[in-house]
């Protein structure tokens, strides 16, 4: 389910929402790795994923994850570990 939500006329960035399964297929990781290892350690709620309408379902924001992949780890997070 690639859902591209675009409000570019209002100046808001367009996001592609992915399920854990779709994200795992794109980045070539096992879906369990996305859910158990990357979520909340590399991907953060409100930055890399959202819970629409306050529910349990998680949708990953592809554009933010792609930025993270290309820029590498945040040095401040590494120092805090």
C-alpha positions in Angstrom: 0.0 0.0 0.0 2.0 2.9 -1.2 0.0 6.0 -0.2 1.5 9.2 -1.4 -0.2 12.1 0.4 0.5 15.5 -1.2 -0.5 18.9 0.0 2.1 20.7 -2.0 -0.3 23.6 -2.8 -0.2 24.5 0.9 3.5 24.2 1.2 3.4 20.9 3.2 5.8 18.1 2.2 4.5 15.1 0.5 5.0 11.7 2.3 4.8 8.2 1.1 3.3 6.0 3.9 4.5 2.4 4.1 3.6 -0.5 6.3 6.4 -2.5 8.0 6.1 -5.2 5.4 6.5 -2.7 2.5 9.4 -0.9 4.2 11.1 -4.2 4.9 10.8 -5.2 1.2 12.3 -1.8 0.0 15.3 -1.7 2.4 15.8 -5.5 2.1 15.4 -6.3 5.9 13.3 -8.9 7.5 10.0 -7.4 8.7 10.8 -8.5 12.3 14.0 -6.5 12.2 12.0 -3.4 11.2 9.5 -3.9 14.0 11.7 -5.1 16.8 15.2 -3.6 16.2 14.8 -0.5 14.1 11.6 0.9 15.5 12.4 3.2 18.4 16.1 2.8 18.1 16.7 4.1 14.6 13.2 5.1 13.6 11.4 7.5 16.0 7.7 8.1 16.3 6.8 11.5 14.9 9.9 11.6 12.7 10.1 8.3 10.9 6.7 6.8 11.6 3.2 7.9 12.7 0.2 6.3 14.3 -2.8 7.7 12.3 -5.7 8.8 14.4 -3.9 7.7 17.7 -4.4 4.0 16.8 -2.2 1.0 16.9 -1.3 0.9 13.2 2.1 2.2 12.3 2.9 3.8 9.0 6.5 4.6 8.1 7.4 7.8 6.3 9.6 6.8 3.4 11.1 10.2 2.7 12.3 10.6 6.3 13.7 7.1 6.4 15.5 7.6 3.1 17.1 10.8 4.5 18.3 8.7 7.5 19.7 6.0 5.3 21.7 8.6 3.3 23.0 10.7 6.1 23.9 7.9 8.5 23.7 7.9 12.3 23.2 11.0 14.3 26.5 11.7 16.2 24.6 13.1 19.2 22.7 9.9 19.6 25.9 7.8 19.4 27.5 10.0 22.1 24.5 9.5 24.4 24.7 5.7 24.1 
